[in-house]
Amino acid sequence: MSLTARWQKWMADEVNLVAPTLLFYEVTNALYQQQRNNVLSAETIWETLELYLELPIALVNEANLHVKAHEIAMRYNLPATYDAHYLALAEWMEIDLFTTDMRLVNSLKPFKVKWVKGIE
């Protein structure tokens, strides 16, 4: 299922979406890099950022997630703890993690992590 189709289904089903507070730091940085590399205009960046900030995603700022993220990064030999924060939140809340980051999905395959789902 495409990202757009999945998003529409989640909205229709009134699914509660959650993410670590790190999400918007990463979105802002990714958009900034697109502007810096002249991929997107400043106007497009601002419009996109405004749309992202309006998304119905509950941000979770749980201090214990940092400890859990470190443990997960070590367990799965991740290169950094950023992705591990999303994994920690999903594991802590006992929910599936959906991501378009197929690099992350593929890196977890040897560990048979069934609750991480790739969206292409």
N, C-alpha and C positions, 0 to 999 in steps of 0.2 A: 504494500500500500504506500502510495506517495506521501510525502510530508504534508502537502496541502490536504489530501483526502483524510489523512489521519487527524490533522488539526480540526477539520470540519466535523469529523465524527466525535472527537473529544468535546467540542463545543456543543454539539447536538445532545450528547449524552451527559452534559454538565459535569465532566470529569474535573476533579480538583487537581490542578497542576502545581507542582512545587519545584523549587530549585534552591541551591545555596545562594547566599547574597553575592557570591563570586560571579554569578551569571552576568549581571549588568556591567561589572568591571570588564569582563571578557568581551561583551558585545561592544562596549564603548571603544575598547582598544582595537578590536577587529575593524570597526568602522573608521577609526582614526588612521589605521594602516592603509586602508583602501583609499582614503583621501590623500595621505602622504605619498602614495605611489601613483597618484593621478588616475586611479581606476574609477572612482566615483567623485562627483562634484560635491562641494561643501553643502550645497542646497539638498542634494539627495541624502547626504549623511545626516543632516539635521532632521529631515523628514523621517528617515528610517529610525533614527534614535528615538524620536517622539513616539512612533508607532510601537517600538519595542517597550518603552516605558509604560505604555497603556495595556500591555498584554496581561491577561488575567492569570498571573503566575504568583503564587504565594512564595515569598522569599523567607528562607529559614536561616536564622543566625544562631546556631547552637554551638556553643564553645567546644563541646565534646566531639563535634565533627572534625575538628582539626587533628585531634589525637587519632581518631578512627581513620582519617584520610592518610595520615602518616603510616599507620599499620597496613592499610590497603596498598599504598604505593610500594611498601616493602614486600608485601605478600606476592604482588603481581609484577614486581620489578619494573614499575613505571618510571619514566624518565623525570617526572615532576609530580607534585601533589595536586595540581589543578584539577585534572580529571578525577583524581582520587576523591576529591570533595563531593563530586556528583555521585560517585560510587558509594561513598560513605553514607550519604543521605538516603539513597535508595535502599541500601542494606539496613540502615537504622529504622527506616519506615516500613521495611518489608514490602517494597513496591518494585515494579519493573523500571529500569532506566532506559528510555528511548533516546537515541543519539544519531546524528548524521555523521558522527566521527567514526568512519569505518576503520580507521587505523586503530582506534581504541578497541572496537569490537573484535577485530582480528587479533589484536595482541592478547585478548582474554580467552580466545578459543582453546588454547592448550590447557587452560585451567577449568574448562567446562562450566563457565559461569553462565547459567541459563537465564538469569534475570536482566541481562543487558541485551537490548534489542536494537539492531541497526535499522535506520530509515534511509532509503536511497532516493 
